[in-house]
Amino acid sequence: MWKSVRRAGWATVHLFLAAAMAFGTWIFITVLLITAVGTVVVVGVWLLPETVLLVRRIAGAKRSLTAARTGVRIPEAYRPLTGTVRERVVTAVRDPGTRADARWMAAHWCYGALFALAVPLWPVGLVVDGLWCGLLHREAVVLPLIVRLADLEADWSTALLKPSPQAQLTARVRELAASRAGAVAAHEAELRRIERDLHDGAQAQLVALSVRIGLARRAYGGDRDAGLRLLDEAQEQAEKALAELRHVVRGIHPPVLSDRGLTGAVRALAASWGSPRPGDAGSGGGLQVTVDDGGLGQGVRAPAAVEAAAYFAVAESLTNVAKYSGVSRAEVRLGRVRRGLRVRVRDEGCGGADEAGGSGLLGMRRRVAALDGTMEVSSPAGGPTVIDVELPCVW
């Protein structure tokens, strides 16, 4: 009995909020009429896109209310209202989302009043179900009707507010165009980084090596000791050049990733951060990183591109922790999800991570978006900072 009362109570709250929103949209008719008159006489045509934006906000609030009831998020698919007044008006009129919102609002003026049916069911339900359940120990029959009304209202709202296939396709094309532009920008930035590393690192070392070998050849005939000393320096220079080249290669695709998989590569990366480095956040020690692979090291591996994106996301995140967090510990969690691979990097530092602040987060987001993945950053002031990356793949 009490379970039925509780469920009916939450259903009534949902119906009440829906009725309140329906009443608000009735009042909103005044705004719609002013917009319609202004559009007809042309003088107030600029009101149309502004009114459409208000309708979108109302529909967004209804989506949130319905999602809280059903547990299923209703996506939005609107064309952005930008440009001149004429362009905004044309976009607002031609957007399928505008017509869908208008249909929902017209229907909601009617079915939003379902709350009126739920109110008289309460006294009847408390009496009937109280006797039915208390004396006969049967299932409630009246109060569940309130729950069904709330579910019916949520189902109608979901059906009316769900974007049409055309709108979803348009939004998807827009997302792919943005991710493609980000992928191109990330690719160009990566090429510039590799070129800079080769020019400032390996190339400079090889030039110095060539000079020392030339000096050694000239000195060897007259002063063999000086020639041998220059050859020793040339050997050291060659080893430095090789180290620089290895560094560049690791920046393109770490060999450990191919040899040991993502779990082994991340563990090796975590171990490398354990030794002191210049600029570490700790007091004299390296960054201590704990890795939870979630069983990822067993079974089928993710595609190479997905593993590479996940590895570089972890590497960039740990670099940010060492530089900006002010702590000496971080946590990395890997795991399979139903549709792909998930990576989480967490630290208890000072927080305040900003993608516009040059911390590498924008490059990470572009790399992840290029694979149709998602990246979420939570970094309130005072911490903690949590970076969640999810990359789609088939296991």
Phi, psi and omega in degrees: 000310183293329176295318178295321179296317180296315180295319178295325178297313178295322177296322179294320177301316179299315180295324178296314179296322177296320179294320178297321178292322177297319178297321178295322178290331173298316177296328181294345178303326179301315178297319179297319179295317178298319179295317181298315179295316180297325179289321181296318181273004174073327185301320183256029182296336180293345179288336186300306179297326178294321177294321178298321177297321177295318178297321178298320179294319178296315179296324177296320177296322178292323176300317179296318179296317180292320178296324177296330179279315186269338184080008181240124181287135176263116183289158174252146178214086180242150171278137181293135179267091181228169178098202180288172179300317180298315180296321179293320179295315180298317179296317180297322182286320186274348182292123176300332178296328178295315179294321179296318178295324179294319178296317180298316183296319179296318180290326183291334175299336181264301187281353175293346181272012178300339178301328181294334177279334182283329185299310180291344179287338183295305180297323179294317181295320181295324180282306185295308182292329177298315178287318184297317182275321185287318184270318185259355179056043177255169177287146179297148183238335184264310181300325176299340177296327177294319178297320179294324176298316178296318178295321178296317178297318179293321179295317178297318179296319179298316181295323183278329184269347179293131182299149177290159177304323179296316179294320178296320178295318178298316179295322180294318178298320179295320178295318180294323177296319179293318180293326177294316178298320177294322178295319178297317179296318178295322179296316179296319178296322179293319178297318178296321179295316180296317179298318180294319179296319179293319183289314185276338184254276187298317181298316179297319179295320180291324176297314178297323177297316179298320180295317182293322177296320177297317178294322179296320179296320180290321184279340187295326181291322183264322183224095185294325179297315178296321179296317178296322179296319178293325177293321176299317178295324178295322178296317177298321179295322178295320178295322176295320178297319177297320179297319178296318179295320177298320178299318179295317180298317178298327178289336178276305176201107184300128177301327180298334180291322178286324185282317190245359181080177184296317181299311179297321180294319180291322177295319177296321177296317179297320179294324180293332177281350182287339179270150182301140177227157175297132177084009178297153182282336185285172179271082176090347181246172178279183178275118180274118185242125174260140184238127173243108185277351177060028181076014183291335182287354181252143177088204186288137177275156175287161176303155185301319181296323179292316178299319180296316180297319179295318181297312182292330175295317177295315182299314180293322179296317179294325176298318177295322178298313182295325185276320194241341191284327184082014178235168182245013180226146177213162182229133177239130178236129176246153179184155174276142169238174187299326185247010180167213185242135179241138178232133176229130175239127185227141172217156182260037184278202187281348178073198179078024179295134184230125181295332180276359185268009178076027182267010178086357182293324180294319177296321176298315182297320180293320179295320179291318181296330179297335178258015179065029178265179180234151179220128179237134181240123175241112184213070178292159178300128184094354176082180356281167174255125181232125177244118179249125178238131176233123183243125182286140174195166180254126181270000000 
